[in-house]
């Protein structure tokens, strides 16, 4: 084992754990958004199309929540110019997400 291999392994394990932590948050965001979306469903496709996930971009992970239907933007902006569910979902969870990520890296 070369000098630094242990550190590399440690960071790789921490990154894998962070990915899993963010996937968990993605599931929570998606569930919250689907439950609290304020629009009236006609077909259910817009609510079903809300999805969250994590993208691994090499040096960073991106946690996202988005619509899966083309008209999702219109549902989002149809509430007096305020986001209907994507923004409010992020707002409701961002401080706890931030805290769990910071706490995770403290260990």
C-alpha positions in Angstrom: 0.0 0.0 0.0 1.5 3.3 -1.0 1.4 6.4 1.1 -2.0 8.1 0.5 -3.9 5.0 -0.6 -5.7 4.9 2.8 -6.7 8.5 2.4 -7.9 7.9 -1.1 -9.9 4.8 0.0 -11.4 6.8 2.9 -12.5 9.6 0.6 -13.9 7.2 -1.9 -16.0 5.5 0.9 -17.2 8.9 2.1 -18.2 10.0 -1.4 -20.2 6.7 -1.8 -21.9 7.3 1.5 -22.7 10.9 0.6 -24.3 9.6 -2.7 -26.4 7.2 -0.6 -27.3 10.0 1.8 -28.4 12.3 -1.1 -30.4 9.5 -2.7 -32.3 9.2 0.5 -33.0 12.9 0.5 -34.1 12.6 -3.2 -36.7 10.1 -2.1 -38.0 12.4 0.6 -38.1 15.4 -1.7 -40.0 13.4 -4.3 -42.5 12.1 -1.8 -43.1 15.5 -0.3 -43.6 17.1 -3.7 -46.1 14.5 -4.8 -48.0 14.8 -1.6 -48.1 18.6 -1.4 -48.4 19.6 -5.1 -51.3 22.2 -5.1 -52.7 21.6 -8.5 -55.8 19.6 -9.3 -55.0 16.4 -11.1 -56.8 15.6 -14.2 -54.8 12.6 -15.4 -52.3 12.2 -12.5 -49.4 12.4 -15.0 -48.0 15.6 -13.6 -47.9 14.4 -10.0 -46.5 11.0 -11.1 -43.9 12.8 -13.2 -42.4 14.7 -10.3 -39.0 13.0 -9.7 -35.9 13.6 -7.7 -32.4 12.1 -7.9 -28.7 12.6 -7.7 -26.3 13.2 -10.5 -22.6 12.3 -10.0 -20.6 14.9 -11.8 -17.2 13.7 -10.7 -16.1 16.3 -8.2 -19.6 17.1 -7.1 -23.1 15.6 -6.6 -26.2 17.4 -7.7 -29.5 16.7 -5.8 -32.4 17.6 -8.0 -36.2 17.7 -8.1 -38.0 18.3 -11.4 -41.1 17.7 -13.4 -41.5 14.9 -15.9 -44.1 16.4 -18.1 -43.6 19.1 -20.7 -46.2 21.4 -19.1 -44.7 21.2 -15.6 -43.3 24.7 -15.9 -46.8 26.0 -16.4 -48.0 24.2 -13.3 -45.1 25.7 -11.4 -45.7 29.2 -12.5 -49.5 29.3 -12.5 -49.6 30.4 -8.8 -49.2 34.1 -8.9 -45.7 34.0 -10.3 -44.5 31.8 -7.4 -43.3 28.3 -7.6 -46.0 25.8 -6.9 -44.1 22.9 -5.5 -40.4 22.6 -6.6 -39.3 25.8 -4.8 -41.4 25.2 -1.7 -40.2 21.6 -1.4 -36.6 22.8 -1.5 -37.3 25.6 0.9 -38.9 23.2 3.4 -35.9 20.8 3.4 -32.8 22.7 2.5 -31.6 23.5 6.0 -32.0 19.9 7.1 -30.2 18.6 3.9 -27.4 21.1 4.6 -27.1 20.0 8.2 -27.0 16.2 7.4 -24.3 16.8 4.7 -22.2 18.9 7.1 -22.6 16.3 9.9 -21.8 13.5 7.6 -18.4 15.0 6.7 -17.6 15.8 10.3 -17.3 12.1 11.2 
